[in-house]
Amino acid sequence: MTATPLEVLIVDDDEIVRTWLRASLAGTEFRVAGEASSRAAAEELLNRRRIGLLLVDFQLQGENGLELVRRLRAQGRTTPAVIMTGSAHRGLSEAAREAGAQATLLKSAKRESLLEALRAVAAGGTWFDPSHPTRRKDSSPLTPRERETLTLVAQGLTNREVAEQLELGEESVKTYLERAYGKLGVSRRAEAVAEAHRLGLLGH
């Protein structure tokens, strides 16, 4: 008797990535039950379909994929989630675990690694990609520059004003903020400031 395939929802705004995932899962015990390119679309599909596992992009149309997982956990939904990223980020695996995800995976990983991660999660375990450097245990999850940037944002400065004060380019400020969002498991400036205050990470 053939086992029933596990229904997978792909949440990624990149068609190339979705195509790779569909091809990688073809002929396995996993079946793509739906695709979404935004958090809202994913939540709508989850309300209509019986999903057994989530594959979620870390950077999702200007949002943080961890926020989707956090929202689902707050709603009492326990669907296992794998967070996918295009590059390695220090502390991402810890942030994913704290948000309620069961795995992280680089999009550049081989098909075998993808299936290994999915099988581990489907069996009730975890699989955090070792490519992501761990947080420094004796320091803040934010780097000094990320803390400086977020501290100025908390004071009401715009990205341009932060860039001027720190003598950086605006793109650098944006990068530092995005990294901080990922480590804090949030997707917006106000959420990042609130979470950093809660953890006592901001300078004065």
Buried (B, 14 or more C-beta within 10 A) or exposed (E): EEEEBBBBBBBBBBEEBBEBBEEBBEEBBBEBBBBBBBBEBBBEBBEEEEBBBBBBBBBBEEBBBBBBBBBBBEEEBEBBBBBBBEEBBBBBBBBBBBBBBBBBBBBEBEEEBBBBBBBBBBEEEBBBBEBBEEBEEEEBBBBEBBBBBBBBBBEEBEBEBBBEBBEBEBEBBBBBBBBBBBBBBBBEBEBBBBBBEEEEBBEE
